[in-house]
Amino acid sequence: MNTIAIAELKAHLSAELKKVRAGATLLIMDRKQPVARIIPLTSGLTLSHRASRSPQWIAYEPLLQTDPLVALETERADSW
């Protein structure tokens, strides 16, 4: 079992995950105390279902009903 500090794991996450994919177990240490273990997934493991909620886009009414440049020119003309 390989041990690694959190800071080192953050710096080399991709490389460490490649080792886990190859079958290595990774023990994560925080100030010389073990906090987590990353183990390879067993083959054939799949998600049981898709996420039930997907992002929903909401259509908002535009704040300006005209072209912004026309509104700006109109506002500047009023101030002269």
C-alpha positions in Angstrom: 0.0 0.0 0.0 1.4 3.4 -1.0 1.1 6.3 1.3 0.9 10.0 0.2 0.4 13.3 1.9 -2.6 15.5 0.9 -0.4 18.2 -0.6 1.6 15.7 -2.7 -1.7 14.1 -3.9 -3.1 17.4 -5.0 0.1 18.1 -6.9 0.2 14.7 -8.6 -3.4 13.5 -8.7 -3.5 12.3 -12.3 -0.3 10.2 -11.9 -1.5 8.7 -8.6 -4.9 7.8 -10.0 -3.1 6.0 -12.9 -1.4 3.9 -10.2 -4.7 3.1 -8.6 -6.2 2.1 -12.0 -3.3 -0.3 -12.3 -4.3 -1.9 -9.0 -2.4 0.0 -6.3 -4.0 1.0 -3.1 -3.3 4.6 -1.9 -3.4 5.7 1.7 -3.8 9.4 2.2 -2.1 11.0 5.1 -2.8 14.3 6.9 0.0 15.3 9.2 1.2 11.7 9.5 -2.3 10.5 10.3 -4.2 8.3 7.8 -7.5 9.9 6.7 -8.6 8.0 3.6 -7.8 5.1 1.3 -8.3 5.0 -2.4 -8.7 1.6 -3.8 -9.3 0.4 -7.4 -12.9 -0.3 -8.4 -13.7 -3.9 -9.2 -14.4 -4.6 -12.8 -18.0 -4.5 -13.9 -19.0 -1.9 -11.4 -21.5 0.6 -12.9 -23.8 3.3 -11.6 -27.3 2.0 -10.8 -29.1 5.0 -12.4 -28.5 8.3 -14.0 -28.8 11.5 -12.1 -32.4 12.3 -11.5 -32.1 16.0 -11.9 -30.4 17.8 -14.8 -29.7 21.5 -15.0 -32.7 23.5 -16.1 -32.2 26.8 -18.0 -34.8 29.4 -17.3 -35.6 32.0 -19.9 -35.6 35.6 -18.5 -37.2 38.6 -20.0 -34.5 41.0 -21.2 -33.9 44.1 -19.1 -33.8 46.3 -22.2 -36.5 46.0 -24.9 -34.3 47.9 -27.4 -30.8 47.7 -28.6 -28.4 48.7 -25.8 -26.5 51.1 -28.0 -29.7 52.9 -29.0 -30.7 53.2 -25.3 -27.3 54.6 -24.4 -27.3 57.1 -27.3 -30.9 58.2 -26.2 -29.8 58.6 -22.6 -26.7 60.6 -23.6 -28.7 62.8 -25.9 -31.1 63.6 -23.0 -28.2 64.8 -20.7 -26.9 67.4 -23.2 
